[in-house]
């Protein structure tokens, strides 16, 4: 019998449409409410976009880029590009005109989808640097007189006409896409150096989505996803093809200021998020409990202690005693159920990825009955290679590998991975590709970690970020940073420093909401964060939390001094990536004076 399994993303998409044409596929904001698309509705729009691109002369494996925030048009355009036999490259909407031009020129993109006039203006200002870019398709805005810019509505209208004139071409194109053809070209956000274009093929997404489905991670009744993360990131691409496999509906809205409101309306059963969100929610919950007065704060602390004991008892495989069950029921009624209602009341779990999640924060949420399944992967591995599962999880790990992924730990502790959804290479960079992929196909991740007896992977830190003090001791900065953020509701961001120094220090930014509430209670209401950062009382406040951190660390790893920065580390200043990862070298350059002052002007030892 012939093999009828999907071989590429277009076939995966059409299979889902054929299986459940009338089921809800997507929900998206429309006016003051939400509008639903069935899979049949989605196919009609994807077909129109795909045919429109064919009408513009787009050919197989040519690159089309998307420069927009997370919204339904992003999803439809991506599927349209892939169903035309082309490949999708992604650009964060926060990117500068220079960054956009680099990606579009390096990728050789022939079409760019842009969100609005602001994004179109970025491209127009650098048009001469992108000779291959023939057309720009704008979601919200007008076309241009010379035809270089056209609207999405016009592209779809043109596509419907082309599709009518070429019956069967849409399906023929889907069937003709080779599994090893380029599907996605994702540029690493570049915490160091020039961004690299990661080439991911159709077989990457097809094999990964099959493994995600086989893992059973989404085997719960009536799954509904709320998705708000940047679709320019590999995390978003991964969950999109998993959706094709499994068929759950997704509510799409990337407006961060609407997350809380949307959770209450959508009432999802699972949500993908990044650690920064959990850190902010954690700080908000702690601040609200403290601001409610001594009694409320005491009840909250008691409830969390009860929840932590229950969580640890369950994870140890032991039954809850009668007294603990009774205490947990009271804690749930007084505290925990109110927090869960903030997430819509139906949430089964969050999936956390993109950066390490603090064990303390994961346990804090678990105590309240809010499960966070931490996973792991790189852009170079099509995002997910590991994940904790609802039925098989260990807090503090990123879970076991998905079926099909091999893991090996090198002598120096680096995590190596091999499998069917590892990248084929960096675009136009053979030397960098050879550094990342060895002759046996192992991807050198740059992360340091270990695998326990049950197959669960734990990440220690980035190999290049490990601090070696002048005394020869190694310190993992990410671990200290996440611990301090879990301890202190007043801390927003932390960068631990100490490479080739004789002790460890830290740069800290303040959580604006938490410190404003503290200021109102201590006679400093209305003062900006930059002024509060200079107050001796704030220094003393954070010193108590740093002391708590240090109490659990070996002496060589303790933070001896810290400096409070006057502002948040920002993407606009080039200090964090779009996914909020710290650009350590940039930050250390920007705040060199503050760092050197903590060492009395002493330079790093060579």
N, C-alpha and C positions, 0 to 999 in steps of 0.2 A: 504493500500500500504506500502511496506517496506521503511524504512528510507534510502535514498541514500546519505545523507550528509556525507562528510568525517568525520571520527572519530579519525583519527590520521594524523601525518604529511606525512607518505608515501602515504596515500590515497589522501591527499590534493595535493601532488606532481603529482600523476598519473592522478588526475582529471584535473589539469592544462595542462598536456601533451596531454590528450585526447581532451580538448576543443580547444587548439590552437597549434597543433604540429608543424606547419610551421612558426609560429610567432617567432620573435627574442626574446630570453630569456636573453642572456648575451653577453657582448662585453668585450674583454680582450686584453691586449697588446700582440703583436706577431711581433717580429723583430722591424722594424721601424714604424709599423702601428698597426692596431687593427683587430682582428678576431671576427666574430660573431658565436654564437651558437643558433640554434633554440631550441625550447623545445624538439623536437624529438632527436636532437643531444645531448642535456643535458641528456635526459633519457637513451640514449645508454651508456654514460660514467658512469652515476650514477649506472646503472644496473651492469656494469662491476666491479665497485668498491665494490658494495654491495655483488655481488656473490663472488668476491675475498676474502672478509672478511669471508663469509660463508665457503669458501674453507680452510681458516686458522683456522676454528673451532670456530669462534665467535658466541656466543649464545645470546638469547634474554636478554635485559637489562644489558648485560655486557658493560663496559665502554671502549670507544676508545677515545683517546685524540688527539687534533690537536695543534701542536706547530709551528706556522708559521705566517707570515705577511698576510695582506689582498691580496688575489689573487684568480684567478678562481679555482685553485686546492683545496683551502680551502673550497669553496662553494660546489664543487662536492663531496669532501670527506665527508663533513657533511651530505649531502643528502644520500650518500652511506651508511654511518653508520646507519642513521635512517631507511633506507629501508631494512637494514639487521636485524632490530629489536633491534639493540643495542642503546646505549645512547652516546651522544657526551659531552666530557669535553674539556675545552679550556685553553690554556696557552699562555700568551703573549710572543712573541719572545724575548723581552728584559729581561725575567726572568732569574735569575741565575740558575746554575745547582742544587743548593740546593732547590730553590723554585720549579723547575720542578719536582725534586724527591719527594718533599712533596705532590704535587698535584697528581702525578701518583700513589704514594703509598697509599695515603688516599682514592683516588677514586677506587683503585683496577683495574686500566686500564690494559687491556690485549693487546692492540695495540696502538701505538702512531704514528701519522703522523707527520713527521718533515720536515722543509723546505729545509735544506741543511746540508752539512757536519759539519758546526759549531754547529747546533742544535743537530745533532746526537752525536757529541762529548760530549755535556753536559750530554746526557742521558747515554752514555757509561761510563762516569766517575762515575756515581752513580748507575750502573746497579745492584749491590748487594743489594741496598736499595729498589729495585722495583721487588720483586720476581714474581709478577703476570704478569709483562710485557713480553709477549712472542715474540712480533715482533715490529719492527720499519719500517715504510714505508716512504721513503725519496722522496721528490718532485724533487729536483735537486741534483744528486749525484749517487754514486755507492752502490750496495749491498755489504754485507760482506760475507767472505768465510764460516762462520759458519751458514749463513742463518738468523741470528737475524735481519739483516737489508736487506730489499728488496726495489726495486724501485717502484714508483707508476705505471710506465709502465708495469713492470712485474706483479704487483698485478692485473691490469686490464686485461692483457693477460690470467692470471690464472682464473680470474673471467669469462671471455668470454667462456673459455672451460668448467668451472663448470656449467655455465648457460645453455650451449648446452646439457650437460649431465643430467640436472635437469629441464626439461621444466615445466613452470608454477610455479616453486618454488618462483620466485621473487614476483609474484602477490599474491601468497598464504601467504607469509610472511607479505606483506603489509596489507592484510586483517586480519591477526591474531594479530596485535599489539593492545593491550588494550589501551583505552583512558587514563587510570590512570597509564600506564607504564611510567617509567622514560625516558624522551627524552633528557634532557639537564642538565648537572651538571656544574654550573658556580661558580668558586671560587671568592668570594669578594676580591677586591684588598687590603682590610685590612688597612684602615687609622689608625686603632688601633688593636693590638692583632693579633692572628693567623688567617689566611684566613679561611673562612667558605664555605663549599660546598653547594650551593643553589640548591635544587632539583626541577626541573620544568618538568611537565608531558606533554604528547602529547595533552591532553585536554586544557592545558594552551595556547599553540600556536594556536590550532584550534579555540578556543572560542575568543581569542584576535584578530586573523586575521579577523574573521567574523565581529567583532565589529568595527575594523578599516575600513573595507570596507563599512559597514553601515553608518559610520560617513560622508562619502562623501569627505574626505580630499584629495583624489587623483582623484576626478571626473573632471579632465580637459582633453582636447583633446590631444591625442598622448603623454601621459606621458613617460618621459625617466629619469631614475635616474643615477647619477654618485655617486658611493660609494667608499670611501677611508678610512673610520673609521676602527679601529681594530675590526675584526670579533670575537675576543675573548670576547668582551663586549656584554652585553645583548641588547644594542641598535641595533647592527648589526643583531643579531638573530631575533629580532622583525620585522625589515623591510624585512628580508628574507622570513618569512612566509606570511607577507602581500603581497609580490610579487607573491607568489603562488596563493593567493586568487584573485588578481586583474589582474595579467598577464603582467604588464609593463616590458620593458627591462631594464636591469641594466648594466652599464659599470663599471667594477671592476678593480681598481688599487690602492693599498695602499701606493704607493710611494709619500710621502708628498712633495718632491721637484718637483713633476710633476703636482701638483694640478692645478696651474694656466694654464699651457699648456694644460692639459686634459680638463679643462672647456671650453677652446676655441675650441677644436676639437670635444668633445662629444656634446656640446651645450644642456645640460640637462634642463629639466623643473623643477626638484626639486633635492635638495641635502640635506642630513642629515649632520649636523656639530655640533661642541661643542663650547661653548662661547669663548674659548681660540683663536679660529680661527677668530671670529668676532672682538675680541680685537686687534689682530695683524693687520687685514685688516684696521680697524678703525685708528690705529696709523699710518699705512703706508699712508693712504689717507690724513690725517692731515699733515704729514711730507711733502708729495709731494706738497700739496697746499702751505705750508709755504716756501718751497725751491724754488718755482716758482717766487718768488719776491713779493713785496708789492701789486702790482695790482692784480696778480693772487690770492693772499691770500684774498684780499678784495672781489673779485668776488665770491670766494668760500664761504666766511662767509655770504655774502648776499644771495647766492643761498640756503645755508643750512637753513637760517632763513625763507626764503620763503617756502621751502619744509616742514619745521616743522609746520609752520602756516597752510599750506594746509592739512598736515597729521592730525593735531589735529582737524581741521574743519570737515574733512570727518568723523573721528572717533566719533565726536559729533553728527553726523547725519545731519549736515547743508550743504547746497550747497555752492560751491565756488563762490565768487563774480567775476564780470567781470575783475576787476583789478588784483585780485589774480590769476585768470586763465591765464591772459596774462603774469604776472610775472613768474608763474610756467613754462609756455612754454619756456620762455627765459632761466630760470635756468636749465631746462632739456636739452636744446640745448647746452648750454655752459659747463655744468658740469655733470649732472646726467646720461645722456645716455652713456657717456664715461665710467663711473664706471660700469654700467650695462653690457656693452659690455665685460668687463673683465670676466664676468661669463657666456659668451657664447651668450648672447642676447635673449635667449628664456626662461630664468628662471622665473618661476611663484612664487616660494618661497623657502626659506630654512626652514628646520625643526631643531630646536635647542633643545638639551637635554643633559643629563649627569651631568650638573651643572647649577647653576642659571645664567641667562643672565641679565646684567645690563639694567635697563629701559632706561637709557640715550643712550646706544649703540643701543638698539632696535629702539628707536625713530630716531637716526641718520641715520640708514639704511632706515627706513620707509620714511624719508624725501626725499630720493633719489629714491623712488619707488621700493625699494628692501624689500620685505616682509619676516619677520622672524616669523615663527610660533613656539612659545616656548611650549614644552611639559614637562611632568613630569612622573617619575616612578622610581622604584628601581629594582635592580637585583631580589630581593625577589618578585616583582610583574611582572616578565617577561618583564621588561622595562616599556613600556608606559601604563599608566592608564588615563592620561589626555593629552589633546592637544588643542591649539587654532586651529581654522579651517579658511580656506580662507574666508568663509562667516560669521564667528562668532568668532571674536577675540578681545582681550583686551591686549594691551601692558602693561607689568608689572605683568601679571598673567600667569599661565601655562594652562589656559583654563578650560573648563568643563570636567567632567569625561566621558570616553567612556561608551557606553551602557553596563550594566552588572556590573559596579563597584559602590559600595556603599562607601560613605565617611562620616566620623563623626569626629568632633573635640572634643578631650578630654578636661577636665576641665583645664588642664595646657597648653592647646593650641596645644598638639601633634596631628598630622594628623593620623587617623586610617582608614584603607581601608579593604574592604572585597569583594570578587568576584571570578569568575571561573578561573582566571589566576594568583591567588596568589600561592606562592610556597607551596609544601607539607611539607617542613621543611629543616633543615640543616642536611647534611649527618653525621650520627653518633654523633650528638650533641643534645640529647633530652632536656637538660636544657636550652640551648640557643634557641632552637625552642620554648619552652614554654614561654620564655621571649618575643619572637617576635610575636607569635601567641597565642592569648588568647583562652579560651575554646569556645567562640562564633564565632571563626574564623576571628576575626579582626587582621589585621597586624598592629603592632605598628611601624610606619615608622621611628621614631626618628627625624622627621622634625616637625617644628612648623609653623603654618600658619592659614589661615582663608578662608572661602567660602563666597563670596558676594551674594547679593540678586538674581543675575542672574545665580548662580551656578558656577562661575569662582573661581578657587582655586589660592590663592597667598601663596608663601612660604616665611617665614620670615628668617629662618636659621635652621641649625641642632640644635636639642635640647641640645646636649652635647657641642656644640660650643658657645652657648650664654655666653657672658661675664657678670659676676656680679661684679661690682666695689666694692671697700671696703666701698663705700658710699651707697651700696644697690641698685644701679641702674643697669638695664639690658641693654646691648648693643649687637646688632646683627652684628658680625664682617663681615660676607659675604656681607652685604649691603654696609658697608663703603668701603670694598675692591673693589667691583665692581664700586662704584661711583668714587673712585680715579683713577682707570684704565680708566674710560670713560673721565675724566677731563684731564688727563696728557698723551700725546703721548710718553713721555719719561719713563713711568712706565710700566714694564713688569709684575711683580708679587707683591702682597702685602699680608702680614700677619698682621692682627690687633691683638694686645695683650692688656690685661688689667684685666684679672680675678684676683680678690682679691687684686688689686692694687688701688691706689688712683687717677689714671688717665689713659687714654688710649694712647697707643703708637703704632708704626707700624714698621715693617721691610719691606724694599722696594728693588726690583731689577730693574735694568735699561734695557730698550729696546735697544739692541745692535745697531741696524740700526739707530734708531732715535738719540741716543746719539752720534754716530759716525759722523752723519751729523752736529749736533750742535758743536762737537769738531772741525771739519774742518773749521767752520765759526768763531770760537772763539780762534784760535791760539793753539789748542791742537790736531791737526791732527795726526793720527797714534798711539795715546796713547791707551793702552788696557782699557777695561771697569773697571778693578780693580783699575787703576790709576785715571780714570775719577771720579769714585765713591768717591774719597777722596777730590776732588776739592771743595773749598768753593763756587765757582760759581755754581756748580751743586747742592749743598745743597740749595743755594738761589733760583735756578730755580725751584726745587721741592717744596720748602717752599711756593712759590706763589700758586702752585696748591693745596697744602694741605690747605692753607688759604681759597681757593675757596671752597674746600670740607667742611671745618669747618663752613663756613658762612651759610650753609643750615642745620646744625645739632644743636640739643639741647646742651647746654654747657657741660653736663656730658659726652656726646658721642664724643666730639671733640678730634682730635688727637693732643696731646700736644707736643709730640716729635716723631721723626722718625729717623731710621738709614738706610743708603744706603749700601746694601751688595755688596761685590766685585765680585759676580758671580750669575748666575741664580740658582734657586732652581731646583734640578734635580732628575730624577728617579734613576740615577746611584748612587746618594748619599742617596737614600731612603727617599727623602724629598717630593716627589710627587708620586702619583699612576700612572699607565700607562694611565689613562684617565685625568691626570694632576690635580687631586684634591690634595689639600695641606694636608700633614701629619703633623698636627699642633704640636703634641708633639715632633716629631723627629726634626722639624725645631727649636722649642724653645730650645731643648737640644743642637743642633749644634751651635746655636747663643745665648747661655745663657749669655755670657759675654757682647754682644752688648745690649741685653735686660736689664740686670742688670745695665749697665752703664747709661741707660736713666732714671733709677730710683735712681741714685746716690748710687747704691749698696744695696738699701733697698730691702729685700726679700718680696715675696707676703705675705699678711696678712692671718692668719688662721681664 
